[in-house]
Every structure is written in structure tokens, then in C-alpha cells.
Amino acid sequence: MTIAQAERTKLIEQYRLHDKDSGSPEVQVAILTSEIQALTEHLKAHSKDYSSRRGLIKKVNRRSTLLRYLARTEDQRYHALVERLGLRH
């Protein structure tokens, strides 16, 4: 499950740090969060779709890795991002 290009562009514009930023941890976590939410909704309707479940677990682990990196290097940015996305920490 991927998100639409328009939604991806909107997320990049919303979470970027400067005009040419498209790959900062904040942007990556925002995109992964959107994809995780879409996959979660998909799996509610298709509970035996194990391939999608595996993809969901991989995305959750990737987001967790990025969040740990951000918490380790830039604690204030980490807390701001978690608050903005409404994630548990």
C-alpha cells in the first residue's frame, strides 16, 4: 500500500525543514506514518493478508529506527515531531 503522490507531496511540504528538503527524518517518519495508517485500515478489512502484514511490520520498524535516531541526535526535534504526529513515545 502506497500513498498517492499528491498526499506524499503534501506531507513533504508540511514536514520539510527547508525548501529543498525531501529526505529529513521528519519527512520520512510522516510518510511512513501515513502508509502505516493506510495499511492498518486495509488489514482491518483483510485480516488474512499476510504479505501486507509483513510490509506493515517492516514500515513500523523503519519508523521506529528513524525515531530512535532522531531522539538520539536531536531531542527537541524528536519531541516536536512525536507531538505533531500524535504518536506515543
Secondary structure, 3 states (H helix, E strand, C coil): CCCCHHHHHHHHHHHCCCCCCCCCHHHHHHHHHHHHHHHHHHHHHCCCCHHHHHHHHHHHHHHHHHHHHHHHHCHHHHHHHHHHHCCCC
